[in-house]
């Protein structure tokens, strides 16, 4: 059974500096409320979280404490423990019991419900993860004290593991089931520098680089020092090619022992295909020597002929009449802000809505709001796959996970005005596959979307069910909606689909057979007079805020393979696409990725900025 109780915790930060400068306390608990859970049986509970932070290698766990929900007389046999795995073994009664393989130590239970112990032998952390746990027996189950486990409604995938003597007889993660983490606090002692950034490996499962292009790979950085980080300097060695770069962060990286910061580090263009080895060292932090003992890492990566940017499309069904739909608009706006390079939102307005432009949608919206990622499973545009609607902004991890999956094809889109009056738009998409296709049926669909749209009168007023909530009870993303009243006058609509003539793709727009890495081109023309809403009004309100979207569809499965988006008059990405635009600036890079002011004879990566705002990169011999 689960009950919601607001609990005031003294320490709810990701890590808490202790009185000694050499000690800090680590936890997954955030500022979310504490609730309780139990099996309604008198039994032994074993609970754990996975402690995984290579940035702390060499430092020592010296103390563990955890919160429980029971008076002292209800709980006995308290222990804390560490283990490299969650293990069980049979005891003399042939029952499976917890079997930590590092240490187990008796612990005390305070009157206010804290199990705690200072370790007799501190444990020195390595780069490998370790499970931190506590155990106790709830001996007197009764109706008043039935939920001995306290947990926070903060989310972390490794934050809640459970085994009990009678009910949960195998180790199991409850984080997803209960949507929370255990209130475990781990004291970690060691030498902490003022400027200390550790490098934790790739922030992707697919470390690929495209040949002849400057290599950009995402790395996990951990600020475990005392100060905020405003800049780093790093050095690299790629197959004997050495160099370095400096990054100045737009916003400081705050100290945080749990969450990593993902930084995209740039390395020289690779001129040969295949497996490579890369060594990276974070040498300076805030222009001072990096104090971390985990400042360097060596990893493999793969150089490929083509590494497409995988853009993810969220198609949402919405309406001005729909009281729950504002949450979808908020989520799409935030996803666009966070992931403007990879995220594309499409809002299909339906029902008695002036922005409705089609009677049949490319996907089925059984209720509003509802959505699909790349035309996959039905989800909520804000809560994602969480049908209980308790997990705020759960759409984000779904989108991020989709980014990570390598795309089988690249697509880019460009467009230009046909005439001076700007009544029509010529759009062009180019597609290339990472491997040859034969007897396939891929198609391109072109969509025109409008942003910054609004109108007067009841037909344009957004019904807002969140107005009945207190702002403080809502997620920060939703709080502004609680204060806007119901309905919202002057609501601004973005990502609105205003023309979509071939939502399932244009037959023949992609050849059925195509060699690997061979570019195929297809064109389309939008007539702005076709952007007519349900009540006969033309929906082109601001031509400066129109965007063209090109979807690459697998006609046999209906899935969106990849997509691209660009403002009218611009192009979606850096590609080698033929263009009539003139070159306005040229930058030369040597094969180590360094800018060369006066290139001489040799091979260079040439980055050209064009008059239409786009860029193209090529390798040239001068």
Wavefront OBJ file of the C-alpha trace (Angstrom):
o trace
v 0.000 0.000 0.000
v 1.157 3.526 -0.762
v 0.224 6.773 0.971
v 1.339 10.325 0.222
v 2.748 12.286 3.158
v 4.704 15.522 2.933
v 7.933 15.108 4.864
v 10.478 17.777 5.737
v 14.018 16.537 5.256
v 16.956 18.488 6.558
v 19.192 17.511 3.614
v 17.662 16.967 0.184
v 20.424 18.080 -2.161
v 22.204 15.867 -4.658
v 25.273 16.066 -2.475
v 25.713 17.759 0.844
v 29.025 19.239 2.021
v 29.720 18.066 5.569
v 31.634 19.869 8.267
v 34.958 18.413 7.162
v 36.203 19.718 3.800
v 37.256 16.180 2.886
v 33.746 14.668 3.232
v 30.600 14.996 1.159
v 27.301 13.157 1.305
v 25.775 11.566 -1.767
v 22.095 10.759 -2.405
v 19.563 10.379 -5.199
v 16.950 12.172 -3.082
v 15.839 15.531 -4.436
v 13.233 18.009 -3.301
v 10.276 15.745 -4.023
v 8.037 14.513 -1.232
v 8.607 11.411 0.881
v 6.001 8.631 0.680
v 5.824 5.129 2.179
v 5.469 1.543 1.042
v 5.241 -1.897 2.637
v 4.280 -5.494 1.945
v 1.800 -5.669 4.873
v 3.757 -8.552 6.369
v 6.217 -8.944 9.194
v 9.399 -9.784 7.322
v 12.967 -8.764 6.565
v 13.590 -6.021 4.012
v 16.817 -5.622 2.004
v 17.009 -2.322 0.124
v 19.713 -0.832 -2.072
v 20.725 1.724 -4.667
v 23.421 1.452 -7.318
v 26.267 3.860 -6.598
v 27.970 4.470 -9.948
v 30.288 7.418 -10.344
v 33.766 6.840 -11.696
v 34.576 10.445 -10.814
v 34.946 9.374 -7.174
v 37.475 6.591 -7.780
v 40.095 6.630 -5.044
v 37.806 8.273 -2.496
v 36.330 6.298 0.424
v 32.831 5.493 1.652
v 32.987 6.058 5.404
v 29.341 6.174 6.535
v 25.839 5.203 5.396
v 22.430 6.310 6.619
v 18.893 5.653 5.413
v 15.417 6.790 6.426
v 12.629 4.382 7.440
v 9.012 4.866 8.486
v 8.501 3.114 11.789
v 8.919 3.748 15.516
v 12.024 2.203 17.022
v 10.238 -0.722 18.638
v 8.806 -1.922 15.288
v 12.174 -2.460 13.588
v 15.079 -4.680 14.663
v 18.284 -6.179 13.262
v 19.373 -3.082 11.321
v 22.404 -3.335 9.020
v 24.149 -1.371 6.305
v 26.160 -3.086 3.594
v 28.098 -2.814 0.320
v 28.270 -5.266 -2.566
v 29.531 -5.377 -6.143
v 26.378 -7.320 -7.082
v 22.923 -7.918 -5.658
v 23.393 -11.471 -4.422
v 21.339 -14.083 -2.574
v 22.358 -17.345 -0.911
v 20.455 -20.067 0.942
v 20.667 -20.093 4.731
v 20.382 -23.058 7.090
v 16.590 -22.980 6.655
v 16.951 -23.194 2.875
v 15.658 -19.611 2.518
v 17.360 -17.162 0.173
v 18.910 -14.286 2.097
v 20.917 -11.224 1.152
v 24.660 -11.971 0.675
v 26.738 -8.786 0.187
v 30.277 -9.553 -0.960
v 32.121 -6.425 0.280
v 30.976 -5.763 3.849
v 28.030 -5.903 6.238
v 27.892 -3.896 9.448
v 25.470 -3.543 12.316
v 23.649 -0.205 12.362
v 21.654 1.820 14.853
v 18.088 3.087 14.531
v 17.365 6.565 15.874
v 14.063 7.597 17.397
v 13.255 9.726 14.360
v 13.688 6.800 11.963
v 17.276 6.846 10.650
v 19.302 3.664 10.223
v 22.958 4.708 10.296
v 26.502 3.462 10.765
v 30.064 4.688 10.444
v 32.037 1.973 8.679
v 34.712 0.209 10.721
v 36.703 -0.211 7.518
v 36.126 2.519 4.901
v 35.632 1.225 1.372
v 37.818 2.699 -1.376
v 35.818 3.347 -4.534
v 37.003 2.256 -7.964
v 35.625 3.077 -11.398
v 33.278 0.069 -11.054
v 29.795 0.539 -9.551
v 28.893 -0.622 -6.053
v 25.518 -1.298 -4.426
v 24.878 0.567 -1.182
v 22.186 -1.005 0.961
v 20.487 -1.385 4.305
v 18.432 -4.153 5.871
v 15.984 -4.463 8.742
v 13.208 -6.683 10.053
v 9.736 -5.280 10.654
v 8.628 -7.511 13.530
v 5.258 -6.040 14.494
v 3.029 -5.457 11.510
v -0.130 -3.581 12.468
v -2.687 -1.330 10.814
v -0.988 1.838 12.077
v 2.571 0.953 11.063
v 2.135 -0.949 7.833
v 4.513 0.804 5.435
v 8.045 0.706 6.840
v 9.858 1.738 3.630
v 10.298 5.460 3.135
v 11.157 6.680 -0.353
v 11.407 9.939 -2.267
v 9.419 10.613 -5.433
v 12.591 11.764 -7.146
v 13.362 9.569 -10.165
v 16.601 7.710 -10.886
v 16.755 4.349 -12.696
v 19.212 2.826 -10.181
v 17.679 4.260 -7.048
v 15.367 1.542 -5.670
v 16.179 -2.176 -5.417
v 14.301 -4.483 -3.046
v 14.342 -8.052 -1.728
v 12.256 -9.355 1.180
v 12.228 -12.627 3.038
v 8.711 -13.648 1.995
v 7.165 -11.319 -0.608
v 9.865 -10.186 -3.052
v 12.024 -13.295 -3.054
v 14.300 -12.168 -5.903
v 16.123 -8.847 -6.196
v 13.957 -6.439 -8.185
v 14.050 -2.780 -9.211
v 11.032 -0.904 -7.890
v 12.059 2.524 -9.218
v 9.766 2.331 -12.208
v 6.940 0.611 -10.316
v 6.837 3.082 -7.410
v 8.380 6.016 -9.308
v 10.848 6.921 -6.614
v 14.228 6.371 -4.994
v 15.343 5.214 -1.561
v 16.503 7.874 0.931
v 20.045 6.522 1.225
v 22.852 8.964 2.081
v 26.471 7.931 1.520
v 29.379 9.811 3.080
v 32.363 9.909 0.727
v 35.700 11.186 2.043
v 38.816 12.089 0.122
v 40.747 14.979 -1.307
v 38.297 17.295 -3.058
v 39.804 20.068 -5.127
v 38.269 23.458 -5.700
v 38.462 22.784 -9.447
v 37.853 19.079 -10.063
v 36.194 17.671 -13.177
v 36.237 13.948 -13.924
v 35.574 12.468 -17.342
v 33.207 9.516 -17.310
v 33.206 8.170 -20.842
v 30.893 8.606 -23.791
v 27.367 9.922 -23.322
v 26.214 7.687 -26.168
v 26.133 3.993 -26.952
v 27.067 4.783 -30.538
v 30.444 6.578 -30.693
v 30.617 7.040 -34.442
v 32.392 9.686 -36.500
v 31.887 10.585 -40.134
v 34.934 10.446 -42.384
v 36.450 13.769 -43.522
v 34.316 15.742 -41.067
v 35.568 17.235 -37.776
v 34.729 14.582 -35.179
v 32.301 15.572 -32.426
v 31.615 13.083 -29.621
v 29.562 13.575 -26.424
v 31.334 12.893 -23.116
v 30.111 12.728 -19.527
v 31.752 15.286 -17.252
v 31.327 15.319 -13.466
v 31.983 18.439 -11.429
v 32.914 16.962 -8.051
v 34.918 19.989 -6.945
v 33.872 22.860 -4.744
v 33.496 25.549 -7.414
v 31.255 26.094 -10.401
v 32.941 25.365 -13.716
v 32.929 28.062 -16.378
v 35.609 26.651 -18.686
v 37.733 23.596 -19.371
v 40.770 22.874 -21.509
v 41.241 19.380 -22.852
v 43.919 17.579 -24.832
v 43.581 14.560 -27.085
v 45.550 11.913 -28.889
v 43.800 10.239 -31.838
v 45.976 7.590 -33.435
v 49.054 9.728 -32.792
v 47.395 13.004 -33.850
v 47.628 15.290 -30.825
v 46.028 18.604 -29.998
v 43.729 20.407 -27.638
v 40.736 22.713 -27.333
v 39.049 25.007 -24.852
v 35.352 25.187 -24.001
v 33.698 28.146 -22.263
v 30.262 27.197 -20.940
v 27.335 29.546 -21.486
v 26.037 28.547 -18.047
v 28.329 27.335 -15.234
v 28.381 23.623 -14.411
v 27.453 23.457 -10.749
v 28.997 20.877 -8.378
v 26.958 17.681 -8.569
v 28.118 14.219 -7.540
v 25.175 12.446 -9.161
v 24.334 14.014 -12.497
v 26.850 14.362 -15.268
v 27.131 17.249 -17.689
v 27.238 16.173 -21.326
v 29.833 18.112 -23.305
v 30.415 17.721 -27.028
v 34.185 17.561 -27.562
v 35.693 18.209 -30.992
v 38.572 16.259 -32.525
v 40.303 16.178 -35.914
v 38.608 14.840 -39.008
v 39.460 11.231 -39.717
v 40.615 10.390 -43.261
v 40.375 6.589 -43.033
v 37.525 4.272 -42.102
v 37.423 1.740 -39.282
v 38.109 1.462 -35.545
v 40.200 4.175 -33.878
v 41.478 4.836 -30.366
v 41.010 8.165 -28.632
v 42.611 9.442 -25.420
v 41.098 12.552 -23.823
v 42.356 14.455 -20.763
v 40.640 17.338 -18.971
v 43.752 19.354 -18.156
v 42.445 22.659 -16.829
v 39.290 23.782 -15.066
v 38.590 27.504 -14.762
v 42.148 28.058 -16.075
v 43.597 26.069 -13.163
v 45.076 22.570 -13.080
v 42.373 19.910 -12.854
v 42.561 18.239 -9.427
v 40.668 15.099 -10.467
v 42.369 11.712 -10.354
v 39.964 10.623 -13.114
v 40.833 13.333 -15.609
v 41.834 11.077 -18.517
v 40.217 8.239 -20.431
v 41.026 6.074 -23.462
v 38.167 4.736 -25.578
v 37.517 3.286 -29.024
v 35.298 4.848 -31.677
v 34.300 3.975 -35.225
v 34.804 6.064 -38.363
v 32.050 5.539 -40.930
v 31.310 6.805 -44.403
v 28.053 8.424 -43.259
v 26.731 9.125 -39.754
v 23.286 10.720 -40.103
v 21.928 13.090 -37.504
v 18.884 11.291 -36.108
v 16.023 13.732 -35.687
v 12.951 12.647 -33.764
v 9.416 13.675 -34.716
v 6.641 14.076 -32.143
v 3.207 14.318 -33.788
v 0.585 15.642 -31.400
v -3.186 15.810 -31.638
v -4.481 18.957 -29.972
v -7.248 21.555 -29.989
v -8.133 24.973 -28.601
v -11.232 23.376 -27.063
v -9.192 20.720 -25.208
v -8.654 21.596 -21.532
v -5.739 19.162 -21.091
v -3.933 20.119 -24.297
v -1.861 23.069 -23.022
v 0.528 20.591 -21.380
v 1.405 19.226 -24.826
v 2.195 22.714 -26.135
v 4.441 23.333 -23.122
v 6.287 20.040 -23.628
v 6.854 20.663 -27.342
v 8.200 24.155 -26.656
v 10.596 22.859 -23.985
v 11.799 19.982 -26.158
v 12.458 22.414 -28.993
v 14.415 24.646 -26.625
v 16.478 21.782 -25.228
v 17.063 19.846 -28.444
v 16.633 22.283 -31.320
v 19.140 20.336 -33.463
v 17.360 16.988 -33.187
v 13.710 17.509 -32.191
v 10.808 18.271 -34.537
v 7.295 18.872 -33.196
v 4.165 18.718 -35.351
v 0.848 19.888 -33.871
v -2.281 18.683 -35.677
v -5.260 20.761 -34.569
v -8.623 19.005 -34.597
v -12.306 19.536 -33.931
v -13.868 22.970 -33.632
v -10.492 24.629 -34.079
v -9.613 27.376 -36.583
v -6.200 25.742 -37.212
v -7.613 22.387 -38.316
v -6.526 21.792 -41.946
v -7.229 18.100 -42.548
v -10.108 15.711 -41.919
v -7.925 12.615 -41.648
v -4.631 12.570 -39.809
v -1.597 10.396 -40.639
v -1.941 8.821 -37.179
v -4.985 7.967 -35.067
v -5.637 10.299 -32.131
v -8.137 8.376 -29.943
v -8.203 11.219 -27.410
v -6.693 14.644 -26.926
v -3.969 15.319 -26.261
v -2.201 12.245 -27.568
v 0.943 11.778 -29.599
v 3.322 9.472 -31.456
v 7.113 9.414 -31.656
v 8.210 8.602 -35.214
v 4.745 7.072 -35.731
v 5.395 4.361 -33.185
v 3.282 3.682 -30.088
v 0.561 5.966 -28.756
v 1.834 8.181 -25.913
v 1.043 11.439 -24.142
v 2.889 14.548 -25.413
v 3.819 15.496 -21.826
v 3.651 12.340 -19.675
v 5.064 10.066 -22.365
v 4.324 6.396 -21.701
v 3.270 7.049 -18.082
v -0.447 6.277 -18.134
v -0.784 7.158 -14.454
v 0.223 10.748 -15.326
v 2.346 11.029 -12.202
v 5.722 11.339 -13.924
v 6.093 14.942 -15.074
v 7.728 15.615 -18.445
v 8.313 11.883 -18.937
v 8.221 12.517 -22.670
v 11.806 13.830 -22.475
v 13.632 10.537 -21.762
v 11.656 8.856 -24.558
v 12.781 11.535 -27.012
v 16.396 11.408 -25.826
v 16.464 7.604 -26.128
v 15.183 7.886 -29.690
v 17.983 10.328 -30.563
v 20.542 7.699 -29.588
v 19.393 5.049 -32.065
v 21.501 5.309 -35.251
v 19.501 6.390 -38.281
v 19.672 4.245 -41.407
v 19.489 7.306 -43.640
v 20.343 10.989 -43.714
v 17.884 13.647 -44.870
v 18.207 17.391 -45.255
v 15.744 19.977 -46.500
v 16.079 23.408 -48.032
v 13.553 25.894 -49.410
v 13.221 29.251 -51.120
v 10.499 31.668 -52.091
v 9.245 31.244 -55.649
v 8.286 34.875 -56.265
v 8.790 38.340 -54.814
v 5.259 38.338 -53.408
v 6.161 35.152 -51.500
v 3.017 33.266 -52.464
v 4.723 29.909 -52.980
v 7.713 27.956 -51.618
v 9.984 25.575 -53.483
v 11.270 22.850 -51.124
v 13.990 20.326 -51.840
v 14.996 17.259 -49.807
v 18.063 15.085 -50.272
v 18.307 11.552 -48.897
v 21.181 9.079 -48.559
v 21.263 5.646 -46.896
v 24.081 4.127 -44.858
v 23.729 0.858 -46.794
v 22.338 0.017 -50.210
v 18.576 -0.422 -50.599
v 16.916 -2.676 -53.167
v 13.218 -3.026 -54.004
v 12.376 -0.698 -51.102
v 9.522 1.771 -50.684
v 10.760 4.869 -48.919
v 8.972 8.160 -49.430
v 9.365 11.825 -48.552
v 6.513 13.860 -47.107
v 6.714 17.664 -47.056
v 4.916 19.646 -44.363
v 4.617 23.390 -43.786
v 4.257 24.544 -40.191
v 3.472 27.932 -38.701
v 4.819 29.395 -35.475
v 3.777 32.336 -33.324
v 0.149 31.955 -34.359
v -2.683 33.606 -32.432
v -6.089 35.151 -32.941
v -8.931 37.000 -31.285
v -12.259 35.724 -30.124
v -13.548 32.585 -28.508
v -12.459 30.348 -31.390
v -8.794 31.161 -30.675
v -9.017 31.047 -26.863
v -7.290 28.021 -25.378
v -9.330 26.108 -22.820
v -7.078 25.531 -19.793
v -7.873 22.858 -17.223
v -4.707 23.659 -15.262
v -6.187 26.963 -14.141
v -7.987 25.118 -11.321
v -4.676 23.968 -9.802
v -2.406 25.795 -7.400
v 0.805 26.728 -9.201
v 3.008 25.419 -6.364
v 1.463 21.959 -6.739
v 2.531 21.677 -10.371
v 5.797 20.928 -12.133
v 7.726 24.147 -12.923
v 6.967 23.746 -16.635
v 3.224 23.780 -15.946
v 3.079 26.462 -13.254
v 2.689 29.409 -15.657
v -0.458 27.785 -17.068
v -2.077 27.705 -13.629
v -1.778 31.474 -13.484
v -3.186 32.256 -16.957
v -6.836 31.577 -16.183
v -9.415 29.710 -18.225
v -9.656 30.153 -21.130
v -6.316 31.680 -22.103
v -6.816 34.714 -24.313
v -4.065 35.442 -26.805
v -2.463 32.000 -26.508
v 0.445 31.641 -28.947
v 0.513 28.421 -30.983
v 3.714 26.929 -32.408
v 4.523 23.900 -34.593
v 1.082 24.100 -36.237
v 0.690 21.944 -39.345
v -0.869 24.276 -41.929
v -0.160 22.318 -45.154
v 0.287 18.540 -45.425
v -0.851 17.248 -48.804
v 0.943 13.871 -48.752
v 1.191 12.837 -45.071
v 2.115 9.249 -46.020
v 4.799 10.340 -48.464
v 5.002 11.025 -52.187
v 5.126 7.821 -54.196
v 8.373 7.616 -56.173
v 10.060 10.442 -54.268
v 12.882 8.050 -53.284
v 14.254 5.467 -55.757
v 13.400 1.875 -54.869
v 17.077 0.970 -55.276
v 19.919 3.201 -54.217
v 23.601 2.593 -53.562
v 25.013 3.275 -50.123
v 25.956 6.934 -49.532
v 24.400 7.997 -52.857
v 22.294 11.160 -52.533
v 18.797 11.239 -53.999
v 16.923 14.525 -54.482
v 13.202 15.290 -54.568
v 11.312 18.581 -54.814
v 7.935 19.965 -53.804
v 6.114 23.282 -54.062
v 3.840 24.755 -51.412
v 1.123 27.197 -52.452
v 0.358 29.373 -49.440
v -3.237 29.699 -50.652
v -3.629 26.032 -49.637
v -3.096 26.874 -45.940
v -6.819 27.169 -45.203
v -8.239 26.509 -41.749
v -11.538 24.927 -40.825
v -13.460 28.195 -41.010
v -11.981 29.319 -44.329
v -9.261 31.645 -43.032
v -5.770 31.551 -44.488
v -3.424 30.449 -41.704
v -0.243 32.135 -42.935
v 0.085 34.849 -40.309
v 3.825 35.550 -40.308
v 5.910 34.433 -43.283
v 9.082 34.918 -41.250
v 7.993 32.108 -38.906
v 7.196 29.445 -41.473
v 9.199 26.220 -41.447
v 9.419 23.356 -43.917
v 9.624 19.801 -42.594
v 10.646 16.798 -44.671
v 9.827 13.336 -43.334
v 11.532 10.203 -44.658
v 8.959 7.415 -44.313
v 9.135 3.661 -44.697
v 5.890 3.149 -46.602
v 5.788 -0.549 -45.708
v 5.840 -0.011 -41.938
v 4.551 3.553 -41.714
v 7.481 4.571 -39.493
v 9.348 7.861 -39.769
v 12.944 6.868 -40.539
v 14.404 10.361 -40.202
v 13.386 13.975 -40.699
v 14.668 17.498 -41.206
v 13.323 20.998 -40.611
v 14.405 24.440 -41.778
v 13.042 27.983 -41.836
v 11.929 29.050 -45.278
v 14.959 30.325 -47.161
v 17.420 28.234 -45.143
v 18.690 24.688 -44.973
v 18.465 22.153 -42.159
v 22.095 21.161 -41.644
v 25.716 21.179 -42.792
v 25.750 18.998 -45.914
v 27.342 18.988 -49.325
v 24.189 20.014 -51.186
v 24.379 21.970 -54.438
v 23.172 25.516 -53.932
v 23.099 28.790 -55.819
v 23.905 30.746 -52.648
v 27.243 32.565 -52.608
v 30.087 31.967 -50.157
v 30.341 34.789 -47.611
v 33.029 33.366 -45.279
v 35.563 30.534 -45.403
v 37.409 28.879 -42.517
v 40.266 26.386 -42.979
v 41.018 23.591 -40.489
v 44.025 21.322 -40.558
v 43.542 17.588 -39.977
v 44.092 18.141 -36.258
v 40.970 20.321 -36.150
v 42.889 23.581 -35.652
v 41.956 26.788 -37.473
v 44.589 27.797 -40.046
v 44.669 31.517 -40.809
v 46.928 31.255 -43.890
v 46.731 27.750 -45.379
v 49.649 26.562 -47.454
v 50.083 23.443 -49.585
v 48.360 20.452 -48.020
v 45.016 18.846 -47.119
v 42.458 20.946 -45.225
v 38.847 20.780 -44.036
v 37.138 23.843 -45.537
v 34.005 25.204 -43.827
v 32.099 27.701 -45.973
v 29.301 29.937 -44.732
v 26.794 30.748 -47.480
v 24.603 33.756 -48.132
v 21.451 31.762 -47.379
v 22.644 31.125 -43.821
v 23.703 27.518 -44.418
v 27.164 25.954 -44.224
v 29.043 23.245 -46.091
v 32.183 21.329 -45.205
v 34.561 19.706 -47.677
v 38.042 18.204 -47.671
v 40.416 19.859 -50.151
v 44.004 19.610 -51.269
v 45.597 23.033 -51.750
l 1 2 3 4 5 6 7 8 9 10 11 12 13 14 15 16 17 18 19 20 21 22 23 24 25 26 27 28 29 30 31 32 33 34 35 36 37 38 39 40 41 42 43 44 45 46 47 48 49 50 51 52 53 54 55 56 57 58 59 60 61 62 63 64 65 66 67 68 69 70 71 72 73 74 75 76 77 78 79 80 81 82 83 84 85 86 87 88 89 90 91 92 93 94 95 96 97 98 99 100 101 102 103 104 105 106 107 108 109 110 111 112 113 114 115 116 117 118 119 120 121 122 123 124 125 126 127 128 129 130 131 132 133 134 135 136 137 138 139 140 141 142 143 144 145 146 147 148 149 150 151 152 153 154 155 156 157 158 159 160 161 162 163 164 165 166 167 168 169 170 171 172 173 174 175 176 177 178 179 180 181 182 183 184 185 186 187 188 189 190 191 192 193 194 195 196 197 198 199 200 201 202 203 204 205 206 207 208 209 210 211 212 213 214 215 216 217 218 219 220 221 222 223 224 225 226 227 228 229 230 231 232 233 234 235 236 237 238 239 240 241 242 243 244 245 246 247 248 249 250 251 252 253 254 255 256 257 258 259 260 261 262 263 264 265 266 267 268 269 270 271 272 273 274 275 276 277 278 279 280 281 282 283 284 285 286 287 288 289 290 291 292 293 294 295 296 297 298 299 300 301 302 303 304 305 306 307 308 309 310 311 312 313 314 315 316 317 318 319 320 321 322 323 324 325 326 327 328 329 330 331 332 333 334 335 336 337 338 339 340 341 342 343 344 345 346 347 348 349 350 351 352 353 354 355 356 357 358 359 360 361 362 363 364 365 366 367 368 369 370 371 372 373 374 375 376 377 378 379 380 381 382 383 384 385 386 387 388 389 390 391 392 393 394 395 396 397 398 399 400 401 402 403 404 405 406 407 408 409 410 411 412 413 414 415 416 417 418 419 420 421 422 423 424 425 426 427 428 429 430 431 432 433 434 435 436 437 438 439 440 441 442 443 444 445 446 447 448 449 450 451 452 453 454 455 456 457 458 459 460 461 462 463 464 465 466 467 468 469 470 471 472 473 474 475 476 477 478 479 480 481 482 483 484 485 486 487 488 489 490 491 492 493 494 495 496 497 498 499 500 501 502 503 504 505 506 507 508 509 510 511 512 513 514 515 516 517 518 519 520 521 522 523 524 525 526 527 528 529 530 531 532 533 534 535 536 537 538 539 540 541 542 543 544 545 546 547 548 549 550 551 552 553 554 555 556 557 558 559 560 561 562 563 564 565 566 567 568 569 570 571 572 573 574 575 576 577 578 579 580 581 582 583 584 585 586 587 588 589 590 591 592 593 594 595 596 597 598 599 600 601 602 603 604 605 606 607 608 609 610 611 612 613 614 615 616 617 618 619 620 621 622
